[in-house]
Amino acid sequence: MPTIDYDSFQKRLVSGLRAAWQKVRAQRPSETFYMFGVETDSDATVLTPFCNTEEQFAAEHGTPEYPIEKWAVDQDSQLYGAGAEHTAELQQEVNQFVMADGQFVFVKQSDPGYAERKARLMQIFERALAELDAEGFFGRGDERRKVALSVEIVDADEDEWNTMIEIMKRLNPPESIEPLLRLLEAQEAEEE
Protein backbone atom coordinates (compact mmCIF):
# COMPACT_ATOMS: atom_id res chain seq x y z
CA MET A 1 0.00 0.00 0.00
CA PRO A 2 1.31 3.50 -0.79
CA THR A 3 2.53 5.66 2.07
CA ILE A 4 3.02 9.35 2.78
CA ASP A 5 5.95 10.78 4.71
CA TYR A 6 3.77 12.76 7.11
CA ASP A 7 6.78 13.81 9.18
CA SER A 8 8.07 16.04 6.39
CA PHE A 9 4.91 16.66 4.37
CA GLN A 10 3.83 19.91 6.06
CA LYS A 11 7.32 21.40 5.90
CA ARG A 12 7.58 20.52 2.20
CA LEU A 13 4.09 21.89 1.55
CA VAL A 14 4.91 25.19 3.26
CA SER A 15 8.00 25.47 1.09
CA GLY A 16 6.10 24.61 -2.09
CA LEU A 17 3.23 27.00 -1.37
CA ARG A 18 5.67 29.78 -0.51
CA ALA A 19 7.44 29.30 -3.86
CA ALA A 20 4.14 29.05 -5.77
CA TRP A 21 2.79 32.29 -4.22
CA GLN A 22 6.04 34.16 -4.80
CA LYS A 23 6.19 33.03 -8.43
CA VAL A 24 2.63 34.00 -9.31
CA ARG A 25 2.94 37.33 -7.45
CA ALA A 26 6.12 38.12 -9.38
CA GLN A 27 4.40 37.25 -12.67
CA ARG A 28 1.43 39.52 -11.87
CA PRO A 29 2.83 42.38 -9.79
CA SER A 30 0.07 44.85 -10.66
CA GLU A 31 -2.86 42.49 -9.91
CA THR A 32 -4.93 42.40 -6.73
CA PHE A 33 -4.89 38.92 -5.22
CA TYR A 34 -7.91 38.08 -3.10
CA MET A 35 -7.68 34.28 -2.69
CA PHE A 36 -4.94 31.72 -2.26
CA GLY A 37 -5.06 28.13 -1.15
CA VAL A 38 -4.97 24.44 -1.85
CA GLU A 39 -7.57 22.47 -3.75
CA THR A 40 -8.11 18.78 -3.10
CA ASP A 41 -10.89 16.26 -3.63
CA SER A 42 -13.15 14.25 -1.34
CA ASP A 43 -10.51 11.53 -1.02
CA ALA A 44 -7.57 13.96 -0.56
CA THR A 45 -5.80 12.46 -3.59
CA VAL A 46 -5.36 15.85 -5.29
CA LEU A 47 -3.18 18.78 -4.25
CA THR A 48 -3.28 21.88 -6.43
CA PRO A 49 -2.39 25.43 -5.41
CA PHE A 50 -4.76 28.10 -6.67
CA CYS A 51 -5.24 31.83 -6.46
CA ASN A 52 -7.65 34.45 -7.74
CA THR A 53 -7.10 38.08 -8.65
CA GLU A 54 -9.62 40.83 -9.23
CA GLU A 55 -8.21 41.48 -12.69
CA GLN A 56 -8.17 37.83 -13.76
CA PHE A 57 -11.73 37.29 -12.56
CA ALA A 58 -12.93 40.41 -14.41
CA ALA A 59 -11.13 39.34 -17.60
CA GLU A 60 -12.53 35.82 -17.50
CA HIS A 61 -16.03 36.61 -16.22
CA GLY A 62 -16.67 40.18 -17.30
CA THR A 63 -17.34 41.71 -13.89
CA PRO A 64 -15.17 42.54 -10.90
CA GLU A 65 -18.12 42.47 -8.49
CA TYR A 66 -18.57 39.85 -5.76
CA PRO A 67 -20.94 37.23 -7.09
CA ILE A 68 -20.69 33.87 -5.35
CA GLU A 69 -18.82 32.51 -8.39
CA LYS A 70 -15.97 34.87 -7.63
CA TRP A 71 -15.16 32.77 -4.58
CA ALA A 72 -15.12 29.49 -6.46
CA VAL A 73 -11.97 27.75 -7.61
CA ASP A 74 -12.19 27.94 -11.38
CA GLN A 75 -10.22 25.05 -12.85
CA ASP A 76 -10.38 26.75 -16.26
CA SER A 77 -8.78 29.94 -14.94
CA GLN A 78 -5.27 30.85 -16.03
CA LEU A 79 -4.40 31.08 -12.34
CA TYR A 80 -5.56 27.57 -11.42
CA GLY A 81 -2.47 25.56 -10.60
CA ALA A 82 -0.21 28.60 -10.84
CA GLY A 83 3.11 27.59 -9.34
CA ALA A 84 2.06 23.92 -9.18
CA GLU A 85 5.53 22.83 -10.21
CA HIS A 86 6.57 23.71 -6.66
CA THR A 87 4.06 21.23 -5.19
CA ALA A 88 4.20 18.60 -7.96
CA GLU A 89 6.16 16.09 -5.88
CA LEU A 90 3.59 16.40 -3.08
CA GLN A 91 0.76 16.02 -5.61
CA GLN A 92 2.32 12.73 -6.73
CA GLU A 93 2.62 11.64 -3.11
CA VAL A 94 -1.10 12.12 -2.38
CA ASN A 95 -2.09 10.88 -5.86
CA GLN A 96 -0.29 7.57 -5.40
CA PHE A 97 -3.48 6.41 -3.71
CA VAL A 98 -5.13 6.52 -7.13
CA MET A 99 -2.24 5.10 -9.15
CA ALA A 100 0.76 3.21 -7.78
CA ASP A 101 3.24 1.32 -9.94
CA GLY A 102 0.91 1.79 -12.89
CA GLN A 103 -1.93 0.03 -11.09
CA PHE A 104 -5.25 1.56 -10.09
CA VAL A 105 -5.35 1.40 -6.26
CA PHE A 106 -8.07 3.91 -5.47
CA VAL A 107 -8.55 4.15 -1.73
CA LYS A 108 -12.12 3.55 -0.66
CA GLN A 109 -13.79 4.89 2.44
CA SER A 110 -14.02 1.31 3.74
CA ASP A 111 -10.25 0.73 3.44
CA PRO A 112 -8.27 0.64 6.70
CA GLY A 113 -6.60 3.96 7.38
CA TYR A 114 -8.70 5.92 4.86
CA ALA A 115 -10.33 8.27 7.37
CA GLU A 116 -7.08 8.87 9.28
CA ARG A 117 -5.13 9.58 6.06
CA LYS A 118 -7.73 12.05 4.79
CA ALA A 119 -8.02 13.81 8.16
CA ARG A 120 -4.23 14.11 8.48
CA LEU A 121 -3.87 15.57 5.01
CA MET A 122 -6.69 18.07 5.51
CA GLN A 123 -5.06 19.19 8.77
CA ILE A 124 -1.69 19.50 7.06
CA PHE A 125 -3.17 21.57 4.20
CA GLU A 126 -4.75 23.95 6.73
CA ARG A 127 -1.70 24.11 9.00
CA ALA A 128 0.63 24.86 6.07
CA LEU A 129 -1.43 27.92 5.15
CA ALA A 130 -1.69 28.91 8.82
CA GLU A 131 2.09 28.62 9.22
CA LEU A 132 2.73 30.90 6.24
CA ASP A 133 0.16 33.34 7.57
CA ALA A 134 1.73 33.36 11.05
CA GLU A 135 5.01 34.37 9.40
CA GLY A 136 3.24 37.38 7.89
CA PHE A 137 3.75 35.90 4.44
CA PHE A 138 0.40 37.24 3.18
CA GLY A 139 0.92 40.60 4.84
CA ARG A 140 -0.20 42.11 8.11
CA GLY A 141 -3.08 44.39 9.07
CA ASP A 142 -4.99 45.85 6.14
CA GLU A 143 -2.79 44.09 3.61
CA ARG A 144 -3.52 40.67 5.16
CA ARG A 145 -7.26 41.29 5.22
CA LYS A 146 -7.26 41.58 1.42
CA VAL A 147 -6.49 37.88 0.89
CA ALA A 148 -8.69 34.93 1.84
CA LEU A 149 -6.89 31.65 2.46
CA SER A 150 -8.74 28.44 1.73
CA VAL A 151 -8.61 24.66 1.52
CA GLU A 152 -11.08 23.82 -1.23
CA ILE A 153 -12.68 20.43 -1.93
CA VAL A 154 -13.81 19.73 -5.50
CA ASP A 155 -17.51 18.83 -5.73
CA ALA A 156 -17.90 19.07 -1.96
CA ASP A 157 -20.90 17.49 -0.33
CA GLU A 158 -22.73 19.40 2.42
CA ASP A 159 -20.44 18.22 5.23
CA GLU A 160 -17.32 19.00 3.19
CA TRP A 161 -18.73 22.42 2.28
CA ASN A 162 -19.28 23.18 5.97
CA THR A 163 -15.72 21.98 6.71
CA MET A 164 -14.34 24.32 4.03
CA ILE A 165 -16.19 27.29 5.51
CA GLU A 166 -14.97 26.43 9.03
CA ILE A 167 -11.38 26.18 7.76
CA MET A 168 -11.74 29.59 6.09
CA LYS A 169 -13.04 31.07 9.34
CA ARG A 170 -10.08 29.65 11.27
CA LEU A 171 -7.50 30.77 8.70
CA ASN A 172 -8.65 34.30 8.02
CA PRO A 173 -9.40 37.59 9.69
CA PRO A 174 -13.19 38.10 9.50
CA GLU A 175 -12.78 40.96 6.99
CA SER A 176 -11.11 38.61 4.48
CA ILE A 177 -14.15 36.40 4.10
CA GLU A 178 -16.97 38.77 5.09
CA PRO A 179 -18.08 39.31 1.44
CA LEU A 180 -18.33 35.54 0.91
CA LEU A 181 -20.21 34.94 4.16
CA ARG A 182 -22.70 37.72 3.31
CA LEU A 183 -23.32 36.16 -0.11
CA LEU A 184 -23.82 32.74 1.44
CA GLU A 185 -26.31 34.13 3.98
CA ALA A 186 -28.22 35.87 1.18
CA GLN A 187 -28.24 32.69 -0.89
CA GLU A 188 -29.52 30.64 2.06
CA ALA A 189 -32.27 33.21 2.74
CA GLU A 190 -33.38 33.01 -0.93
CA GLU A 191 -33.54 29.22 -0.74
CA GLU A 192 -35.78 29.23 2.34
C-alpha positions in Angstrom: 0.0 0.0 0.0 1.3 3.5 -0.8 2.5 5.7 2.1 3.0 9.3 2.8 5.9 10.8 4.7 3.8 12.8 7.1 6.8 13.8 9.2 8.1 16.0 6.4 4.9 16.7 4.4 3.8 19.9 6.1 7.3 21.4 5.9 7.6 20.5 2.2 4.1 21.9 1.5 4.9 25.2 3.3 8.0 25.5 1.1 6.1 24.6 -2.1 3.2 27.0 -1.4 5.7 29.8 -0.5 7.4 29.3 -3.9 4.1 29.1 -5.8 2.8 32.3 -4.2 6.0 34.2 -4.8 6.2 33.0 -8.4 2.6 34.0 -9.3 2.9 37.3 -7.5 6.1 38.1 -9.4 4.4 37.2 -12.7 1.4 39.5 -11.9 2.8 42.4 -9.8 0.1 44.8 -10.7 -2.9 42.5 -9.9 -4.9 42.4 -6.7 -4.9 38.9 -5.2 -7.9 38.1 -3.1 -7.7 34.3 -2.7 -4.9 31.7 -2.3 -5.1 28.1 -1.2 -5.0 24.4 -1.8 -7.6 22.5 -3.7 -8.1 18.8 -3.1 -10.9 16.3 -3.6 -13.1 14.2 -1.3 -10.5 11.5 -1.0 -7.6 14.0 -0.6 -5.8 12.5 -3.6 -5.4 15.8 -5.3 -3.2 18.8 -4.2 -3.3 21.9 -6.4 -2.4 25.4 -5.4 -4.8 28.1 -6.7 -5.2 31.8 -6.5 -7.7 34.5 -7.7 -7.1 38.1 -8.7 -9.6 40.8 -9.2 -8.2 41.5 -12.7 -8.2 37.8 -13.8 -11.7 37.3 -12.6 -12.9 40.4 -14.4 -11.1 39.3 -17.6 -12.5 35.8 -17.5 -16.0 36.6 -16.2 -16.7 40.2 -17.3 -17.3 41.7 -13.9 -15.2 42.5 -10.9 -18.1 42.5 -8.5 -18.6 39.9 -5.8 -20.9 37.2 -7.1 -20.7 33.9 -5.4 -18.8 32.5 -8.4 -16.0 34.9 -7.6 -15.2 32.8 -4.6 -15.1 29.5 -6.5 -12.0 27.8 -7.6 -12.2 27.9 -11.4 -10.2 25.0 -12.9 -10.4 26.8 -16.3 -8.8 29.9 -14.9 -5.3 30.9 -16.0 -4.4 31.1 -12.3 -5.6 27.6 -11.4 -2.5 25.6 -10.6 -0.2 28.6 -10.8 3.1 27.6 -9.3 2.1 23.9 -9.2 5.5 22.8 -10.2 6.6 23.7 -6.7 4.1 21.2 -5.2 4.2 18.6 -8.0 6.2 16.1 -5.9 3.6 16.4 -3.1 0.8 16.0 -5.6 2.3 12.7 -6.7 2.6 11.6 -3.1 -1.1 12.1 -2.4 -2.1 10.9 -5.9 -0.3 7.6 -5.4 -3.5 6.4 -3.7 -5.1 6.5 -7.1 -2.2 5.1 -9.2 0.8 3.2 -7.8 3.2 1.3 -9.9 0.9 1.8 -12.9 -1.9 0.0 -11.1 -5.2 1.6 -10.1 -5.4 1.4 -6.3 -8.1 3.9 -5.5 -8.6 4.2 -1.7 -12.1 3.6 -0.7 -13.8 4.9 2.4 -14.0 1.3 3.7 -10.2 0.7 3.4 -8.3 0.6 6.7 -6.6 4.0 7.4 -8.7 5.9 4.9 -10.3 8.3 7.4 -7.1 8.9 9.3 -5.1 9.6 6.1 -7.7 12.0 4.8 -8.0 13.8 8.2 -4.2 14.1 8.5 -3.9 15.6 5.0 -6.7 18.1 5.5 -5.1 19.2 8.8 -1.7 19.5 7.1 -3.2 21.6 4.2 -4.7 24.0 6.7 -1.7 24.1 9.0 0.6 24.9 6.1 -1.4 27.9 5.2 -1.7 28.9 8.8 2.1 28.6 9.2 2.7 30.9 6.2 0.2 33.3 7.6 1.7 33.4 11.0 5.0 34.4 9.4 3.2 37.4 7.9 3.8 35.9 4.4 0.4 37.2 3.2 0.9 40.6 4.8 -0.2 42.1 8.1 -3.1 44.4 9.1 -5.0 45.9 6.1 -2.8 44.1 3.6 -3.5 40.7 5.2 -7.3 41.3 5.2 -7.3 41.6 1.4 -6.5 37.9 0.9 -8.7 34.9 1.8 -6.9 31.7 2.5 -8.7 28.4 1.7 -8.6 24.7 1.5 -11.1 23.8 -1.2 -12.7 20.4 -1.9 -13.8 19.7 -5.5 -17.5 18.8 -5.7 -17.9 19.1 -2.0 -20.9 17.5 -0.3 -22.7 19.4 2.4 -20.4 18.2 5.2 -17.3 19.0 3.2 -18.7 22.4 2.3 -19.3 23.2 6.0 -15.7 22.0 6.7 -14.3 24.3 4.0 -16.2 27.3 5.5 -15.0 26.4 9.0 -11.4 26.2 7.8 -11.7 29.6 6.1 -13.0 31.1 9.3 -10.1 29.6 11.3 -7.5 30.8 8.7 -8.7 34.3 8.0 -9.4 37.6 9.7 -13.2 38.1 9.5 -12.8 41.0 7.0 -11.1 38.6 4.5 -14.1 36.4 4.1 -17.0 38.8 5.1 -18.1 39.3 1.4 -18.3 35.5 0.9 -20.2 34.9 4.2 -22.7 37.7 3.3 -23.3 36.2 -0.1 -23.8 32.7 1.4 -26.3 34.1 4.0 -28.2 35.9 1.2 -28.2 32.7 -0.9 -29.5 30.6 2.1 -32.3 33.2 2.7 -33.4 33.0 -0.9 -33.5 29.2 -0.7 -35.8 29.2 2.3 
